[in-house]
């Protein structure tokens, strides 16, 4: 059996209990060495085979998995964050399907949530935003034109932008072109939840200068939207004493 496991955003203790148990039981672990905290490998058995996929091609990864499966061994494919977001897992699963190799997925905490925790931030503040957009700028991987930064910015929702730290000036220009004001709150979170995490709050217009001063060119999530400042929001109706829920009677008229 193959298990695709989300390693979480960085901190060793932010992997799920299920994910850690799967690592402990694995005969083979293939981990994304460019981003996964190597401390997670301490949970692996001493006799487990460990492979760093940052130095491997898709074909080489599949070959290791196929050999393990032929030997009736369990493999953990350890991806950074949450594998379903920029994890390149579908292409691996399709190859396993072609070979009749069984697999399961174990979710993880994505970097956007690690970054929010660094700011004690709520993306979905009532009266501010009820939508979180997770996206990226195009690089070697293209982005559909309907999902361009400009198009998504028209919603004025909370945004978490991945894989774009090396193009901050362009990102700022495109966010403003799409409709965010230059003074819209923003934050750059470098290596969210890692020991060397750094947080820089700024505005959309200042994203490029903020990144340059900090020397940040990669491994950062950019957060954009009024929710970053967590001000001027409405109180939740869920805990409003006047609001009736399925668990308590409110003091006012039910709406």
N, C-alpha and C positions, 0 to 999 in steps of 0.2 A: 504494500500500500504506500502511496505517496501522499504526504500532507503539505499543502501550501499554507505556511504559517506567517502571520503578520508579526514582525518583531517589535512594533511600536515605534515611536518617534525618536528614541535614542536612549533614554534612561533604562537601565537594566530591569528595574522593577515595574516598568510599564508594559511588559509583555503580559498577555492573559495567562491565567492559571493553566488553562487548557494548552496553550502554546508551549509553556515551559515544560509541562508533563510530556508533551510529544517530543520535545528535544531530548528530555531525559531518557526516553524509551527508544530513540532512533538508532538504527544501525549505521545510517549514512546521513550526513547533514551537508547540504549545499547552501551556503549563505552568501548574500549580496555584500561582499567585503568592502565595497566602496562606501556603504552607508550604515550597515548593521553594526551595532555595538558589539565588538568581539567578546566582551565580558559575558554575553549570553551563551557563548560556547562552553563556559565553565559548567553548565548544566548537562552537557553531553557526557556520555559514558567514555571512559578512558580508551576503550577499544573501538569507538565509533570512527568511521572514516569521515574526514572533514575536507570539504572542497570550497574554495573561494571563487564564486562565479564571476567576479569582476575581471578575471583573467581567462574566462571561458566564453566560447560561442554557444548559441542555442543548441547546435548539434552536439557539442561536447557535453553540455548539461544533460541532454536527453540520453546520450550514450551511457553516462554514469547511472542515471535513473533506471534505464533498461537493464543494465547489468545487475543492479541491486535487485530489481524485481525478479529477474531470472533466478537469483539466488534466494528468493523468498525473504528478502530483507526489507525493512521499513525505511523509507527516506523522508526526511523533512527538507522541504525547499523553503528556506527562511528568507523572506523578503522584508525590506524596510517598511515601516509604517503599516498601512493597510494594503494588502496585495491588490485589491480591486481598483486602486487609484494609482495610475502610472506604474503599475507593477509588471507589465508585459507578461502576465500570466496566461492570457487566453491562447497565445501561440504555443506555449508549453503544453497546455491542456489538450489542444488539438492534436499535437504530436503524440501525446499519451493515448488519446482516443484511437488514433490510427494503429497503435500497437496493442490495444486492448488492455492497457495498464490502468488500474483503478486509482482514483485520487479523491481527496476531500479538501475543503478549505477551512482554515481557522482564522477568523478575523483579527485585526489588530487596530491600534490607535493611530490614526493618520496625523501627519505633522501639523495640519491646520488646528487640530484640537490641542496638541502640545503647545502650539504658539498662543492659542487663546488662554491656556492656563498660565502662561508666562505673564500675561497682561491682566489676569483675573477678569477676563472679558466674556460677555454673552453676545453671540452673533445676532440673536433674534430678539432684540428688545422691542416690546410693544410700543407702537407709535414711531419707531425708527426703522426697523427692518424685520421682516418675517421670513427672509430668504437668505440662504448662504450659497454663493456661487464659488465652486472650486474649479479653477482653470489654470491655464498656462499660456505664455506666448509661444508662437511657433519658433522652432529651432531646426534641428535636423529632423524632428518629427513635425509634420505639418498640422495645422489646425483648420477645421472647416471654416469657410468665410462667414458663415452664420454664427460662429462662436468666437469671432474676433474680439479683442479687448474693447474696441469701440462699440460693438453691438451689445456686449454684456454690460458695459458701463451705463448704457441708457436706462437700465433698471434701477440704478442708484441703490442696489442691495448691498449687503455685506459681501465682501469678496476676499478669498484666500487664494493668492496667486503663487503657484509653484514654478520651479525650474526657469526663473526669469531674472535671477539676481545679477546676472552679467549684462543686463540690458535695461538698467533702471531709468536712464534718461528717456529712452524710447517708450518704456512702459508708462512713465508719467505723462508724456505727450499724448499718448493714445488714450489713457484714462480721461484726460481733460477734454480731448476731442470728442470722446463718447458722451460726455455730459457731467462728469464729476467736476466740481469747482476746484480751483487750484488749492484752496484752503481746506479741502476735505481731509479729515483725519486719516492718518496712515501709520503703519508700524512695520519695521523690518525686524524679524526675529531670526537670528542666526543660530543654527543647531539647537532648535527647541528641545528642551528637557535634558540635553547633554550637560556634563559638568562645566563646559566652557560656553554655555548659552549666553547670548548677548541680545538685548532688546533695545531698539531705537525707535522712539515715537517721533513722528514728524507730520508733514502734510504731503499730499500727493505731489505738489510742485517741487518739494524738497527731497523726493526719493533719491534722485541721482546723486545729489551732493551728500546726503546722509550716508549712502553706501560708499562713496569715495572716501569720505573722512574715516569711516570705520574699516576700510579695506575689504569690504565684502563683495565678492564676485560669484559666490556659489553657496550651496547648502543653507539657503535662507528662504523663509516664507514671507511674502508681503501681504499684509492685511490692509484693507481699504474700506472705508465707510464710516458714517457717523457713529456706529456702534463702538468704534475703537475708543472713543472718549467716554462712552457710557454716561452721557448726560442728556437731559431733556427727554426722557422716555416716560411712558405711561405705566402706572402700576398694573401688575398682573391681575386680571379678573379672577383668576383661580384662587387667590388668597384674599380677595376683597371681602370684608365681612358682610357687605350688602348683597353679594352674589351667591345664589343657590347652586350647589353642585350635586352630583349623585351621592355625596357622602355627608353633606350638612345642609341645613336650611339657612339661607341668608336673611339678614335683617331687613333688606329692601325688596323691591319688586324684582322677580326673576326676569332676566332678559335673554 
